[in-house]
Amino acid sequence: MPLVNAKEMLTKAKAGHYAVGQFNINNLEWTKSILLTAQEMNSPVILGVSEGAGKYMCGYKTVVGMVEGMLEGLNITVPVALHLDHGSYEGAKACIEAGFSSIMFDGSHYPIDENIEKTKELVAICEEKGLSIEAEVGSIGGEEDGVVGAGECADPNECKMIADLGVTMLAAGIGNIHGKYPENWAGLSFETLAAVQEKTGTMPLVLHGGTGIPAEMIQKAISLGVSKINVNTECQLAFQEATRKYIEDGKDLQGKGFDPRKLLAPGAEAIKACVREKIELFGSANKA
């Protein structure tokens, strides 16, 4: 099945009170593990690519080629969107050109007027090409490709201004952060989320920083209109832990255990387990 934009899967998720997972990819193993698990669970899925990861994987055209090749080679039949995560204005244009099916323009660090102007231009391009587009209001805290933020709560009125531009989905800061959550984290601001939902109506809302948010908070966020949840760090930690154990157990020294296909296999299986768990939590299993 060819790549699709995220509009239909997220509209269905919003109406059905579940969420679709965006799992960020970093290499072939990541991509393969996520696609196979989504197929196994009969779940729609969004593959997220940060600008840093895109550069690491030799550019956006390489990423598109790899993903499209896998969809065919692995016989993937569930809906898959390839999405730029936290894209700059230039990055968004480059991904549109390279063949991504969905983009995120993160204009949250601009004054609201400039965010609106740039988002509006990208919405027009995406509409013409049939892509979905995500915008952001109120920066998400934590670290994303070296950019550190404190985790702000978005202004619901600004959210409505951006939503009214015709974006497909909206990421609103509600106290969530990227990476590991600190012990003194105050939790999600459901008051902000409810206010944003009231202003934006049927628009699918996006929760960034899905790693480490307690399950009951995730479920409450979904009940308040969140239809897309981003996961990255949790898969990285699972991969790291499984790879570390393989080496500490000396398995890389047994036979041909040094072969990267064997060396990376436990980490790839750990990513699958992580994705499986999230698909169940988000409620998107058998929703393809």
KOLSESE-650934 format. One record per residue (C-alpha): residue number from 1; residue in one letter; chain; x negated, y, z. Coordinates in Angstrom, 1 decimal. Last residue first. Layout:
+------+------+-------+--------+--------+--------+
: resi : resn : chain :      X :      Y :      Z :
+------+------+-------+--------+--------+--------+
:  NUM :    A :     A :      X :      Y :      Z :
...
+------+------+-------+--------+--------+--------+
***
This chain:
+------+------+-------+--------+--------+--------+
: resi : resn : chain :      X :      Y :      Z :
+------+------+-------+--------+--------+--------+
:  288 :    A :     A :    6.7 :    0.0 :   10.1 :
:  287 :    K :     A :    8.6 :    0.2 :   13.4 :
:  286 :    N :     A :    7.7 :   -3.3 :   14.5 :
:  285 :    A :     A :    5.4 :   -2.0 :   17.2 :
:  284 :    S :     A :    5.7 :    1.9 :   17.6 :
:  283 :    G :     A :    6.6 :    1.9 :   21.3 :
:  282 :    F :     A :    3.8 :    4.2 :   22.4 :
:  281 :    L :     A :    2.8 :    1.7 :   25.1 :
:  280 :    E :     A :    2.8 :   -1.3 :   22.8 :
:  279 :    I :     A :    0.8 :    0.6 :   20.1 :
:  278 :    K :     A :   -1.6 :    1.7 :   22.9 :
:  277 :    E :     A :   -2.3 :   -1.8 :   24.1 :
:  276 :    R :     A :   -2.8 :   -3.1 :   20.6 :
:  275 :    V :     A :   -5.2 :   -0.2 :   19.9 :
:  274 :    C :     A :   -7.3 :   -1.0 :   22.9 :
:  273 :    A :     A :   -7.4 :   -4.8 :   22.2 :
:  272 :    K :     A :   -8.4 :   -4.1 :   18.6 :
:  271 :    I :     A :  -11.2 :   -1.7 :   19.8 :
:  270 :    A :     A :  -12.5 :   -4.5 :   22.0 :
:  269 :    E :     A :  -12.5 :   -6.9 :   19.1 :
:  268 :    A :     A :  -14.7 :   -4.4 :   17.1 :
:  267 :    G :     A :  -17.0 :   -4.1 :   20.1 :
:  266 :    P :     A :  -17.4 :   -7.9 :   20.3 :
:  265 :    A :     A :  -18.1 :   -8.1 :   16.6 :
:  264 :    L :     A :  -20.8 :   -5.4 :   16.5 :
:  263 :    L :     A :  -23.8 :   -7.7 :   17.2 :
:  262 :    K :     A :  -22.4 :  -10.5 :   15.1 :
:  261 :    R :     A :  -22.1 :   -8.4 :   11.9 :
:  260 :    P :     A :  -25.2 :   -6.5 :   12.9 :
:  259 :    D :     A :  -27.2 :   -9.8 :   12.8 :
:  258 :    F :     A :  -29.2 :   -9.8 :   16.1 :
:  257 :    G :     A :  -27.3 :  -12.8 :   17.3 :
:  256 :    K :     A :  -29.0 :  -14.8 :   14.6 :
:  255 :    G :     A :  -30.0 :  -17.6 :   17.0 :
:  254 :    Q :     A :  -29.8 :  -16.2 :   20.5 :
:  253 :    L :     A :  -31.6 :  -12.9 :   21.2 :
:  252 :    D :     A :  -28.5 :  -10.7 :   20.5 :
:  251 :    K :     A :  -26.6 :  -12.9 :   23.0 :
:  250 :    G :     A :  -28.9 :  -11.8 :   25.8 :
:  249 :    D :     A :  -26.0 :  -11.3 :   28.2 :
:  248 :    E :     A :  -27.0 :   -7.7 :   28.6 :
:  247 :    I :     A :  -26.8 :   -7.3 :   24.8 :
:  246 :    Y :     A :  -23.2 :   -8.7 :   24.5 :
:  245 :    K :     A :  -22.2 :   -6.8 :   27.7 :
:  244 :    R :     A :  -23.4 :   -3.5 :   26.3 :
:  243 :    T :     A :  -21.5 :   -4.1 :   23.0 :
:  242 :    A :     A :  -18.3 :   -4.8 :   24.9 :
:  241 :    E :     A :  -18.6 :   -1.7 :   27.1 :
:  240 :    Q :     A :  -19.5 :    0.6 :   24.3 :
:  239 :    F :     A :  -16.6 :   -0.5 :   22.1 :
:  238 :    A :     A :  -14.2 :   -0.1 :   25.0 :
:  237 :    L :     A :  -15.6 :    3.3 :   25.7 :
:  236 :    Q :     A :  -15.3 :    4.4 :   22.1 :
:  235 :    C :     A :  -11.7 :    3.1 :   21.9 :
:  234 :    E :     A :  -10.8 :    5.1 :   25.0 :
:  233 :    T :     A :  -12.5 :    8.2 :   23.6 :
:  232 :    N :     A :  -10.4 :    8.4 :   20.5 :
:  231 :    V :     A :   -6.7 :    8.3 :   21.0 :
:  230 :    N :     A :   -4.2 :   10.9 :   19.6 :
:  229 :    I :     A :   -0.5 :   10.7 :   20.3 :
:  228 :    K :     A :    2.2 :   11.5 :   17.7 :
:  227 :    S :     A :    5.9 :   11.7 :   18.3 :
:  226 :    V :     A :    6.1 :   13.9 :   21.5 :
:  225 :    G :     A :    9.7 :   15.1 :   21.8 :
:  224 :    L :     A :   10.4 :   15.2 :   25.6 :
:  223 :    S :     A :   11.0 :   11.4 :   25.9 :
:  222 :    I :     A :    7.6 :   10.9 :   24.3 :
:  221 :    A :     A :    6.0 :   13.1 :   27.0 :
:  220 :    K :     A :    7.8 :   11.1 :   29.7 :
:  219 :    Q :     A :    6.4 :    7.9 :   28.3 :
:  218 :    I :     A :    2.9 :    9.2 :   28.2 :
:  217 :    M :     A :    3.2 :   10.5 :   31.8 :
:  216 :    E :     A :    4.4 :    7.1 :   32.9 :
:  215 :    A :     A :    1.5 :    5.4 :   31.2 :
:  214 :    P :     A :   -1.1 :    7.6 :   32.9 :
:  213 :    I :     A :   -3.2 :    9.9 :   30.6 :
:  212 :    G :     A :   -6.7 :    8.4 :   30.4 :
:  211 :    T :     A :   -7.2 :    8.7 :   26.7 :
:  210 :    G :     A :   -4.4 :   10.5 :   24.9 :
:  209 :    G :     A :   -6.4 :   13.7 :   24.5 :
:  208 :    H :     A :   -4.0 :   15.3 :   21.9 :
:  207 :    L :     A :   -0.2 :   15.0 :   22.2 :
:  206 :    V :     A :    1.6 :   16.0 :   19.0 :
:  205 :    L :     A :    5.1 :   17.2 :   18.6 :
:  204 :    P :     A :    7.5 :   16.1 :   15.8 :
:  203 :    M :     A :    9.8 :   19.0 :   14.8 :
:  202 :    T :     A :   13.4 :   18.3 :   15.5 :
:  201 :    G :     A :   14.0 :   21.4 :   17.7 :
:  200 :    T :     A :   11.0 :   23.7 :   17.9 :
:  199 :    K :     A :   12.1 :   26.2 :   20.6 :
:  198 :    E :     A :   13.6 :   23.5 :   22.9 :
:  197 :    Q :     A :   10.7 :   21.2 :   22.4 :
:  196 :    V :     A :    8.2 :   24.0 :   23.3 :
:  195 :    A :     A :   10.2 :   24.7 :   26.5 :
:  194 :    A :     A :   10.3 :   21.0 :   27.4 :
:  193 :    L :     A :    6.5 :   20.7 :   26.8 :
:  192 :    T :     A :    5.7 :   23.7 :   28.9 :
:  191 :    E :     A :    7.8 :   22.4 :   31.8 :
:  190 :    F :     A :    6.2 :   19.0 :   31.3 :
:  189 :    S :     A :    2.8 :   20.5 :   32.1 :
:  188 :    L :     A :    0.6 :   17.4 :   31.9 :
:  187 :    G :     A :   -1.6 :   16.6 :   34.9 :
:  186 :    A :     A :   -3.5 :   18.8 :   37.4 :
:  185 :    W :     A :   -6.9 :   17.2 :   36.7 :
:  184 :    N :     A :   -9.0 :   17.1 :   39.9 :
:  183 :    E :     A :  -10.5 :   13.7 :   39.1 :
:  182 :    P :     A :  -11.6 :   14.9 :   35.7 :
:  181 :    Y :     A :  -10.0 :   13.4 :   32.6 :
:  180 :    K :     A :  -12.4 :   11.7 :   30.2 :
:  179 :    G :     A :  -12.5 :   12.9 :   26.6 :
:  178 :    H :     A :  -10.2 :   15.5 :   25.1 :
:  177 :    I :     A :   -7.9 :   17.5 :   27.4 :
:  176 :    N :     A :   -4.2 :   17.9 :   28.1 :
:  175 :    G :     A :   -2.8 :   20.9 :   30.0 :
:  174 :    I :     A :    0.2 :   21.3 :   27.7 :
:  173 :    G :     A :   -1.5 :   22.6 :   24.6 :
:  172 :    A :     A :    0.9 :   22.3 :   21.7 :
:  171 :    A :     A :    0.1 :   20.2 :   18.6 :
:  170 :    L :     A :    2.8 :   20.7 :   16.0 :
:  169 :    M :     A :    4.0 :   18.5 :   13.2 :
:  168 :    T :     A :    5.0 :   18.9 :    9.5 :
:  167 :    V :     A :    4.3 :   22.6 :    9.2 :
:  166 :    G :     A :    7.0 :   24.7 :    7.7 :
:  165 :    L :     A :    6.0 :   28.2 :    8.8 :
:  164 :    D :     A :    8.8 :   28.1 :   11.4 :
:  163 :    A :     A :    6.7 :   25.7 :   13.5 :
:  162 :    I :     A :    3.9 :   28.4 :   13.8 :
:  161 :    M :     A :    6.3 :   31.1 :   15.1 :
:  160 :    K :     A :    8.1 :   28.5 :   17.3 :
:  159 :    C :     A :    4.8 :   27.6 :   18.9 :
:  158 :    E :     A :    4.0 :   31.2 :   19.5 :
:  157 :    N :     A :    7.3 :   31.5 :   21.4 :
:  156 :    P :     A :    6.5 :   28.4 :   23.4 :
:  155 :    D :     A :    3.2 :   29.9 :   24.6 :
:  154 :    A :     A :    0.7 :   27.0 :   24.8 :
:  153 :    C :     A :   -0.7 :   25.7 :   28.0 :
:  152 :    E :     A :   -4.5 :   25.8 :   28.1 :
:  151 :    G :     A :   -6.9 :   22.9 :   28.5 :
:  150 :    A :     A :  -10.4 :   24.3 :   29.4 :
:  149 :    G :     A :  -12.1 :   24.0 :   26.0 :
:  148 :    V :     A :  -15.5 :   22.7 :   24.9 :
:  147 :    V :     A :  -16.5 :   22.5 :   21.2 :
:  146 :    G :     A :  -19.3 :   20.0 :   20.8 :
:  145 :    D :     A :  -17.4 :   17.7 :   18.4 :
:  144 :    E :     A :  -14.3 :   17.8 :   20.6 :
:  143 :    E :     A :  -15.0 :   18.4 :   24.3 :
:  142 :    G :     A :  -12.4 :   19.0 :   27.0 :
:  141 :    G :     A :   -9.3 :   21.2 :   26.7 :
:  140 :    I :     A :   -6.8 :   21.5 :   24.0 :
:  139 :    S :     A :   -6.4 :   25.0 :   22.7 :
:  138 :    G :     A :   -3.0 :   26.7 :   22.8 :
:  137 :    V :     A :   -1.2 :   26.4 :   19.4 :
:  136 :    E :     A :   -2.1 :   23.8 :   16.9 :
:  135 :    A :     A :   -1.1 :   23.0 :   13.3 :
:  134 :    E :     A :   -0.5 :   19.6 :   11.7 :
:  133 :    I :     A :    0.0 :   19.2 :    7.9 :
:  132 :    S :     A :    1.6 :   16.5 :    5.8 :
:  131 :    L :     A :    0.6 :   16.1 :    2.2 :
:  130 :    G :     A :    2.8 :   16.2 :   -0.9 :
:  129 :    K :     A :    0.4 :   18.2 :   -3.1 :
:  128 :    E :     A :    2.6 :   21.3 :   -3.5 :
:  127 :    E :     A :    3.7 :   21.2 :    0.1 :
:  126 :    C :     A :    0.1 :   20.8 :    1.3 :
:  125 :    I :     A :   -1.0 :   23.9 :   -0.7 :
:  124 :    A :     A :    1.9 :   26.0 :    0.7 :
:  123 :    V :     A :    1.3 :   24.8 :    4.3 :
:  122 :    L :     A :   -2.4 :   25.7 :    3.9 :
:  121 :    E :     A :   -1.5 :   29.3 :    3.1 :
:  120 :    K :     A :    0.9 :   29.6 :    6.0 :
:  119 :    T :     A :   -1.6 :   28.1 :    8.4 :
:  118 :    K :     A :   -4.2 :   30.7 :    7.4 :
:  117 :    E :     A :   -1.7 :   33.6 :    8.0 :
:  116 :    I :     A :   -0.2 :   32.2 :   11.1 :
:  115 :    N :     A :   -3.5 :   31.5 :   12.8 :
:  114 :    E :     A :   -4.6 :   35.1 :   11.8 :
:  113 :    D :     A :   -1.5 :   36.6 :   13.5 :
:  112 :    I :     A :   -1.9 :   34.3 :   16.6 :
:  111 :    P :     A :   -5.5 :   35.5 :   17.2 :
:  110 :    Y :     A :   -7.8 :   32.6 :   16.2 :
:  109 :    H :     A :   -8.9 :   29.9 :   18.5 :
:  108 :    S :     A :   -5.7 :   27.9 :   18.0 :
:  107 :    G :     A :   -6.3 :   27.8 :   14.2 :
:  106 :    D :     A :   -6.7 :   24.0 :   14.2 :
:  105 :    F :     A :   -5.7 :   22.9 :   10.7 :
:  104 :    M :     A :   -4.7 :   19.3 :   10.7 :
:  103 :    I :     A :   -4.6 :   17.4 :    7.5 :
:  102 :    S :     A :   -2.7 :   14.6 :    5.9 :
:  101 :    S :     A :   -3.0 :   12.3 :    2.8 :
:  100 :    F :     A :   -6.7 :   12.8 :    2.4 :
:   99 :    G :     A :   -7.8 :   12.8 :   -1.2 :
:   98 :    A :     A :  -11.2 :   14.6 :   -1.3 :
:   97 :    E :     A :   -9.7 :   18.0 :   -2.4 :
:   96 :    I :     A :   -7.2 :   18.1 :    0.5 :
:   95 :    C :     A :  -10.1 :   17.1 :    2.8 :
:   94 :    A :     A :  -12.3 :   20.0 :    1.5 :
:   93 :    K :     A :   -9.4 :   22.5 :    2.0 :
:   92 :    A :     A :   -8.9 :   21.3 :    5.6 :
:   91 :    G :     A :  -12.6 :   21.6 :    6.3 :
:   90 :    E :     A :  -12.7 :   25.2 :    5.0 :
:   89 :    Y :     A :   -9.9 :   26.2 :    7.3 :
:   88 :    S :     A :  -11.4 :   24.2 :   10.2 :
:   87 :    G :     A :  -10.0 :   20.8 :   10.9 :
:   86 :    H :     A :   -9.1 :   19.5 :   14.3 :
:   85 :    D :     A :   -8.5 :   16.0 :   13.0 :
:   84 :    L :     A :   -8.2 :   15.4 :    9.3 :
:   83 :    H :     A :   -5.6 :   12.7 :    8.7 :
:   82 :    L :     A :   -5.5 :    9.5 :    6.6 :
:   81 :    A :     A :   -1.9 :    8.2 :    6.9 :
:   80 :    V :     A :   -1.2 :    4.5 :    6.9 :
:   79 :    P :     A :    2.3 :    2.9 :    6.4 :
:   78 :    V :     A :    2.2 :   -0.9 :    7.0 :
:   77 :    T :     A :    1.4 :   -3.1 :    4.0 :
:   76 :    I :     A :   -2.4 :   -3.7 :    4.5 :
:   75 :    N :     A :   -3.7 :   -6.3 :    2.1 :
:   74 :    L :     A :   -7.1 :   -6.4 :    3.7 :
:   73 :    G :     A :   -8.9 :   -5.6 :    0.5 :
:   72 :    E :     A :   -6.3 :   -3.1 :   -0.8 :
:   71 :    L :     A :   -6.0 :   -1.0 :    2.4 :
:   70 :    M :     A :   -9.7 :   -1.6 :    2.9 :
:   69 :    G :     A :  -10.6 :    0.0 :   -0.4 :
:   68 :    E :     A :   -8.4 :    3.0 :    0.2 :
:   67 :    V :     A :  -10.0 :    3.5 :    3.6 :
:   66 :    M :     A :  -13.6 :    3.2 :    2.3 :
:   65 :    G :     A :  -13.0 :    5.4 :   -0.7 :
:   64 :    V :     A :  -11.2 :    8.1 :    1.4 :
:   63 :    V :     A :  -14.1 :    8.1 :    3.9 :
:   62 :    T :     A :  -16.7 :    8.3 :    1.2 :
:   61 :    K :     A :  -14.8 :   11.3 :   -0.4 :
:   60 :    Y :     A :  -14.8 :   13.0 :    3.1 :
:   59 :    G :     A :  -18.5 :   13.0 :    3.5 :
:   58 :    C :     A :  -21.4 :   10.7 :    4.4 :
:   57 :    M :     A :  -19.7 :    8.8 :    7.3 :
:   56 :    Y :     A :  -21.5 :   11.1 :    9.8 :
:   55 :    K :     A :  -20.1 :   14.2 :    8.0 :
:   54 :    G :     A :  -16.6 :   12.8 :    8.3 :
:   53 :    A :     A :  -17.2 :   11.9 :   12.0 :
:   52 :    G :     A :  -18.3 :   15.5 :   12.7 :
:   51 :    E :     A :  -15.3 :   17.0 :   10.8 :
:   50 :    S :     A :  -13.0 :   14.7 :   12.9 :
:   49 :    V :     A :  -11.3 :   11.9 :   11.1 :
:   48 :    G :     A :   -8.0 :   10.5 :   12.4 :
:   47 :    L :     A :   -6.4 :    7.3 :   11.0 :
:   46 :    I :     A :   -2.6 :    7.4 :   11.5 :
:   45 :    V :     A :   -0.7 :    4.2 :   12.0 :
:   44 :    P :     A :    2.7 :    2.7 :   11.2 :
:   43 :    S :     A :    3.2 :   -0.5 :   13.2 :
:   42 :    N :     A :    3.8 :   -4.1 :   12.2 :
:   41 :    M :     A :    1.8 :   -5.2 :   15.2 :
:   40 :    E :     A :   -0.6 :   -7.4 :   13.1 :
:   39 :    Q :     A :   -0.8 :   -4.7 :   10.4 :
:   38 :    A :     A :   -1.6 :   -2.0 :   13.0 :
:   37 :    T :     A :   -4.2 :   -4.3 :   14.5 :
:   36 :    L :     A :   -5.8 :   -5.0 :   11.1 :
:   35 :    L :     A :   -5.9 :   -1.3 :   10.3 :
:   34 :    I :     A :   -7.4 :   -0.3 :   13.6 :
:   33 :    S :     A :  -10.1 :   -3.0 :   13.6 :
:   32 :    K :     A :  -11.1 :   -2.3 :   10.0 :
:   31 :    T :     A :  -11.4 :    1.5 :   10.5 :
:   30 :    W :     A :  -13.5 :    1.2 :   13.7 :
:   29 :    E :     A :  -15.8 :   -1.5 :   12.1 :
:   28 :    L :     A :  -16.3 :    0.6 :    9.0 :
:   27 :    N :     A :  -17.3 :    3.8 :   10.8 :
:   26 :    N :     A :  -16.2 :    6.5 :   13.2 :
:   25 :    I :     A :  -12.4 :    6.4 :   13.1 :
:   24 :    N :     A :  -10.0 :    8.3 :   15.2 :
:   23 :    F :     A :   -6.7 :    6.5 :   16.2 :
:   22 :    Q :     A :   -3.6 :    8.5 :   15.7 :
:   21 :    G :     A :   -0.8 :    6.5 :   17.4 :
:   20 :    V :     A :    2.8 :    6.8 :   16.3 :
:   19 :    A :     A :    5.3 :    7.8 :   19.1 :
:   18 :    Y :     A :    8.7 :    6.5 :   20.2 :
:   17 :    H :     A :   12.0 :    8.2 :   20.7 :
:   16 :    G :     A :   13.7 :    6.8 :   17.6 :
:   15 :    A :     A :   14.5 :   10.2 :   16.1 :
:   14 :    K :     A :   11.0 :   11.5 :   16.8 :
:   13 :    A :     A :    9.4 :    8.3 :   15.6 :
:   12 :    K :     A :   11.5 :    8.4 :   12.3 :
:   11 :    T :     A :   10.4 :   12.0 :   11.6 :
:   10 :    L :     A :    6.8 :   10.9 :   12.5 :
:    9 :    M :     A :    6.7 :    8.0 :   10.0 :
:    8 :    E :     A :    8.4 :   10.1 :    7.3 :
:    7 :    K :     A :    6.1 :   13.1 :    7.6 :
:    6 :    A :     A :    2.7 :   11.3 :    8.1 :
:    5 :    N :     A :    1.6 :   11.4 :    4.4 :
:    4 :    V :     A :    1.1 :    8.0 :    2.8 :
:    3 :    L :     A :   -2.0 :    6.1 :    1.7 :
:    2 :    P :     A :   -1.5 :    3.4 :   -0.9 :
:    1 :    M :     A :    0.0 :    0.0 :    0.0 :
+------+------+-------+--------+--------+--------+
***
